[in-house]
Amino acid sequence: MLLQPSASAIEPSRSTDATAANGGACTASHEGQALNRNEAAQDDTSGAYLKVGKEEADASVPKVRGSNSKLPEWITKNVKDPHSWKMLARCWLASWVTLILMLPTRSLQTFGQAAFFASMITFMIPSNMPVSIWLIANATLVIGCLLGWAWGAAAMAAGLFSRDSVLLASQLRTAQASVAAETNPEAAFKLRIFQGDFLDIRASAVIGAFFVVGAYALGIMMAKVPKLQLSCIFALIVMDIMCSYGPLFPFAQYTLATIFMLPIGASLGVAFGCMLFVFPESLNYSWTRNLVSMLELQRALLAMHSAFISDPATHNTPALEEFDRKLKGTSNGLIGLSDALSGEVAFLELDVSRGRFSGKDLRKLLLGFRTLNVRLFGMAAFPHLLQNFADGGYVEQNVMGDQGAPQEEPGAGDAAAGKEGNESWKDLKHPVQIHDSTLVLRARQRIQEAEAEQHVKLSTLQPLMAKAAGPTLEACGEALGAITAFIDRTNRSRWRLRKRDDALEAQTLQRIQDAAANLARVHQAFVDEERLALFRPYEHHFKVERDGSLHLDEQSAIEFRTGGRPLFLCLVWVVSLSRFSKQLVKVSDEIHELASKRQSNRLWLPSSLRSVWKVLTSKKATAGGPFKFFANTGLSQEDTAAGDGDDDDDEDLQHSTASSTVALEKDAERDASGKKDIKASKADGKGTRRRRQRHRRRAVRRDPDAMPPTNALHYLGRSITGIYNVMTSTDGIFALRVAVVTLALWVPQVVPSSAAFYYHQRGVWALIMAQLGLTVFTGAQVFASIARIAGTIVGGLIGTAMWYISAGSGSGNVYAYAVVGGVAFVPLVFLRLYVPPAMLVPALMVGVTALLVFGYSWIDTHLFVTANSGVGIEVFWRRTLLVVIGIAGSFAVLLIGRPASSRGLVRQSVAGVTQDILDIYSTIIEAYIKIDSQVDSAAEKPAQIIDEQYLVDHLRPLLLDTFARLAELNTHVGLASVDVAPRGHWPKERYVEAVKAQARMLEALSHLAGAAFGISTPSEWQRHFLRSSALLDPSIIADISMHLSLISRALATGTPLPHTSAGNLLDRTISVQIEARKREKVLGQDSVVSSLSLHALHEPAFMDIVTGIVALGQFVRSCDQLAAITAALVGEVPLEGYDALLSRVEDQMWNISQRS
């Protein structure tokens, strides 16, 4: 065995302290869109979803030295950015022009009493998107309005048909007689309509039935298809108007919806004009601009790693925690940007643009950059391993270990984990401890002794590693800089007319080629020569043989393998840097090849509509671009736990590039071989897709209570069961709440005694607020409600001030009104565009309420309306009261069904991520099994055994999507913290620890997958690693799979874990490796390690083996940590005497291993 007896890297630490997770502000499910139901999908140039990544990254990067600004970073950053000013100018102009449209008397009379809604729409859906995306987004808005209008018109027609003709005739005669003597009979007749004089219980019942059914259907759609929430919101708003006022009319009034439709049409027209003529930009341009931002973030992350390696002062525990916090923020930012770009990539081929690269070209490039992200995340394993190194008592100043804290007896167990309620609130401040067994404790002691005998400290190796890696890190930075400069240059010179621009682009392209060549040369020197400096402190342990080679005898080899952990940790980082460098060279070559084929700008027209509907209907959190509403507002707990079954974006891209004759992936081969290669490419693409489909089919859940349907009755029964399951799920209960609150707040409008009051007080706004204030999960609703009320109060005060400044005590004039509105809109629109996601809901409410108060005040003084709302402060308090009533109504219906807790969502999400980790682990093990099955025959075939590109293409989306889910979990944890907690304190700290453990597991799996590529070429190290480690031991594979499956199921259902499953994976791994070492010696297959030579250690394959061993150790240790955390959350099923039995067996095993 390579790292005998416990693989010093396999046992990285005794405990993993829980660094405070970046829960951040509660942004999860409620970054409000239009009336605060969903996320505003159009923020920054590509949507609010991009801001999450950028601002998390900004928060993690240290402030520029010398900056004394007291303002938040998001303000100073956007104030200094010219592009931000362009977007602000465009959006401000759209809002201001729509405000001015309601000032002339004729246009005000045309728009009616909701004229201010035009300006409000431009505020809720700002014009800061590319034209094609804006058209698609607003097309969904218009479709939603038309859907609500059509349903409302159908309800009104059915209501009129059901009216009692005798009663209607009597009501009309009475009304005509009463208004005959009025000076304005028409106005008096209209007043009687809104006083409820023509109400008919039959018509009201029919319209109410339509209304409830429509609200329920839209509620289901909002929950099940979150990316269509924009359509659902406006469908609800228009339907509210039609069904609330429809029962009041004694005749057909199908144009009621024009109250909102006319302002919406005007706002869309103005916004579209501004997008076309005020700093217009295509999706291709904005997407590429954000790609440049992602590359800059990659450079920042690389620079952070470079600074960390070069500064030994950052390697103590407090500095490690601070670096981990910054690293986490920047990594989450990179994940956010990567997911945002992936979400928009489906729309690139719908865009009309002029530029060098098409949408398909950019889709292809994104795959390489996403792989770079995975490599960068893998580099974070080194500081985390250093944290474990310190946490486990292995700091250099205390080599003998656990002298600072007494070691508990193995098997003592955590009483709090087995009994409900024993863990006090104060105990949550301390991380969950893994109580190690006798075998682990003795292995740790043996490792400490061996490390002391080696006389090589980690602090000795780190300067050597920093010096060796310096040129490679610098070359990586230059290559990334060259790529960034080239992409930015091509993006900025889309309309170039001068030869000088062509020359500059050629220079930047040549810079990429030069930087790639330099990186390839420096990296090769690093792998071949520079990294060998890490072995020099160990050279005095080697003996010179007769042939001049340096060898370790058997005992010295054992001591080296056991005590060489400082070297092994450094080699993990070396491998990470090497993989990143190779991928960067590959990406550089791809860009150069692509640029050589695309040598000039041209006009690119739309080429595909295939992916749009799939993106819009996908629940996948990383898909959808500007339609990426926070899908968790609609995810059921079952969906969250099970994971997303949608195809990933990478798969779609690979299929399209492999099967399309215009793809560039195989251009060189096609140029050489013609049509045969095109057919081969298509066949290869289809085969790859079939393999992925087979992999997905294996994971399909089966019904344990019924076999597959065989006749029509079975299919009908399944359909009915499916409908019932939807209706009783959390999504169905949410839709039921929408329907109930709709009915409850609609009834006063159709009761004769309250109809007039309801209309005059604008009760329909309370109805709208109640409908759109509902969320699936209670924590999100608590946060959103607080944000709404706070935003309403602040916005109302601002709107009141705007009115009195422009009008004083009079009715105002158009010039003052326009000037005040224009000035006030600047900060309001800036706030709307660039506020951090955590503040988006209150920011949206501030702007909406200010516009409502300001607009209503003008309408009240310049347009005759049946119900006056007053001006200034009167509008403010009425609006605030309506918001409070609507929120109260939304909270009242939470009692229907069992409230879906945000805390339950967090638990289900952790369970779902655990299942994802199991899927990734299974995929990696499949690759290793394939290598192992051919390891003997591979000597005759030196080619690689596994399809590396297929494994990369399959694992990259799995890893990145799971990293993204973990980043999103931080948001859910923040939301769950404000959830209602009637049963007791929520153990937030435990979920933070669980997320951290899962992140470590993903890092380990990333390295384990990378090691598969390194050992896929036959070698002695390959055989040794596969046959003498625990990686491919069937019992360990079964244990890990069962372990993760049990954890996932326990978290999903709240079932206690068996006591035997908590904290024992590391023990079993060590035991298996002891047995594997004995078997290797008996079979005589340990030649490569029984007498280690320095030449053998210098082989690059040795680094991959070490990385695999370290990754396996980190993975199983993190599994144990996650199991201990889960046991603390859900409890354990006790098994008396098990710990003592385990201790005796491990004592025997240890004694045997020492004698052998």
Order of alpha helices (4+ residues) and beta strands (2+ residues): alpha-alpha-alpha-alpha-alpha-alpha-alpha-alpha-alpha-alpha-alpha-alpha-alpha-beta-alpha-alpha-alpha-alpha-alpha-alpha-beta-beta-alpha-alpha-beta-alpha-alpha-alpha-alpha-alpha-alpha-alpha-alpha-alpha-alpha-alpha-alpha-alpha-alpha-alpha-alpha-alpha-alpha-beta-alpha-alpha-alpha-alpha-beta-alpha
